[in-house]
Every structure is written in structure tokens, then in C-alpha cells.
């Protein structure tokens, strides 16, 4: 007989470990500080300084496809641990890099692969421990770690850069990454076969919410046969580009628009509100729906991007950065939850991995767009306007996005005694 109470406790332990891993792989979001140091100390152009960040996001996204399938098959523990080791080695190798090309390979390609492996192993196992009605909230908590990482990673990186050098900073971060992720990965696991999470209960009536488990579990090739996947993917690209433009360039934006040298503080501001946006959007989307929450977040973000060129004082930049984080964070809560809603969670690793390739495109589009426009025109104004238009298009696509029609449910009696009721946790292989 399934022991519900110990399993529920175990589920929260897995969530905390996944949150911790994401707090470390979020080193990507502290690149704004490192990129500024490369421009100021090593005299790289802004485009050169953003190339490792852009490459890392692309490698991160592509790796998610294979890492997602792998963790679906063998469990999250070993995939997360390997990701931590590869990311750490990428940072260590970056400490010996002194040219944009080498840094592109070490931080960009190797580091991005490590981030993709580690990140792919965090959300899927956590969702499987909880009922469908909590998918949004649990996803929001887990992915908030990546956004929150910059809260400590930004000042830590700034401190290390002042105390040592760019090379020593990357070396220290690399060693710490290997040790911490290897330890946290030991806690990750899928629920045992046959596990069924306790149903969510509404506070008002104490009646279980209707299960969202009628959604069939589709494999990746079945998902690619639906038109909704391509619309969801394109919406992801459009929505993520603006946030990545700000995150990758915010320290340089502060220097360009307000002659403010403490742009690393804005990285922290974005991170704090990014985290709030991830958790809050998960809570809201469980109530009003994923796509409705997307439309709200994207329209608000578009308004912010149209106004960003007018943020020419530290106070206004703080406001704009906070608003950016609040509206950008929902991307990483809403899209995995939407993929789970549309296609089930049994193959969520590979299905979301394919969807997440949109992040790689957005990383190149957003970060390089900002740096290139600034190098050519001396400001980021045209990049802000382009991002705002992309967000409005994303909101329009989200508005028309509907879940694929579910196949009619087959009565369990017709399946025989050996049939298993379709549930949202799907099959899992103990890790």
C-alpha cells in the first residue's frame, strides 16, 4: 500500500534539491557582470562580450532535447551530476581563456551543455511528486532558482572580480559548481512506480479539484504532429528575447543610459523580481490558465520595453529592471506547465527539451541584438522597440493558443484488471 505522507515529504525534499541546483546553474544570469568586466578590463566590444552568453543559451537549449530524453529514461540524479561537472569544467577552462573565440567554446559551448543537463533534471521529477492542480506552483518554485541565482551570484562575481581577476573568478566559480551540484544531485529522484500523489483540495469546500489527468501522454514525435507545438515554440522565442536582452546587457545599459557604474545591482534586481514572477505566475496560472497569464505578462512587458529608453536615472533603471524580471520570470513557469498540460508528463523531459530550443534562439536574438545595436548606433533604443513588438506578437499568439483536443477516455473496465488509470505522474524509472 502506498504511503502518502512519507512520499509527500520526499517530494518537497526533491523540490528543495532541484531549487538548489538551479540556484547554481543560474550562473548564466550573472554574465552581465562578467561581460562588463570583459569590455572594461580586456577591451572587448559589447558584441564580443555577449557572444559567450548567447552561445551558452543556444547550447543550453539544444542540450535540453537530449538531456530531457536521457533523464526520462535513467532518472534525474546522474544527469544532474554530470551537468554540474561539465558546467564546472567549462568555467574552469574559461579561466584560461583570453580571447572571444576560446571563451565562446569554454563558457559558451561547454558551459551551456552543462547548464542544459543540470536544468533538464530538475523540473520533471518534481512535477511527478505532486497532483496536476499544483503543476504551476511547483514548476514556479523549482525554476525560480535560476532567476534567484543572480541575487547572490552577481555580488559574488563582482566581489571576486575586484579581489582577484576575471580568470581567478571563473576558476573559483567552476570548482564550487562541481562540488555543490554533485552533492545536491544525490537527492533527486522520480517517485516509485505506481505512486499516486494525494489530490489537491480546495480550501473552501475541501473537495478535490477535478484531475487534469485526462490529457494523454504524447511522445515527442506525436507532439511534433500538433500545430500547437509550433505556435507554443514561436511564442517562447518572442517572449524570452526581451528578457534576455535586458539580462545580458543590463550592466552596460546602466553605464550607457545613466553613466551608472553599479549596474551589477540591477542584475540582482532583475533576479529578485524574476523569481517573484516565476512563483506568482505559477500560482495565478493554476487559476486563470497558462495562456491567459502569458498574455497578461507579455503585454505588460511590451509596455515596459517601449519605455526603457527613457530610463535614464538609477531610480528609473531599478524600476524598469524590476518590471522586466517580474514579467520575464513567468516564461520559465508557464511554458513547461503548458507542455505538461498539452502533452502529459510521462515524456515531459524530452517534450519540454524540444520546446526549450526556443530559448536558444531567444538567447542569440536578445543578447546579440542588444550588443550589436549599441555598437552600431551608440544606444539600445532600437533594440528596445524591436523587443516590444516581438512581445506583442507573442501575446497575440498566446491568445489564440488552445490545447490539443484530447482523445476520448477509454473506460477502465474495458481495459481489464491489469490496466492502469491514466495519471499525471506517468511512468517513472526509479533512479
Secondary structure by P-SEA (a helix, b strand, c coil): ccccaaaaaaaaaaaaaaaaaaaaccccccaaaaaaaaaccccccccccaaaaaaaaaaaaaaaaaaaaaaaccccaaaaaaaaaaaaaaaaaaaacccaaaaaaaccaaaaaaaaaaaaaccaaaaaaccccaaaaaaaaaacccccccaaaaaaaaaaaaaccaaaaaaaaaaaaaaaaaaaacccccccccccccbbbbcccccccccccccccccaaaaaacaaaaaaaaaaaaaaaaaaaaaacaaaaaaaacccccaaaaaaaaaaaaaaaaaaaaaaaacccaaaaaaaaaaaaaaaaaaccccccaaaaaaaaaaaaaaaaaccccaaaaaaacccccaaaaaaaaaaaaaaaaaaaaaaaaaaaaaacccaaaaaaaaaaaaaaaaaaaaaccccccccccccccccccccccccccccccc
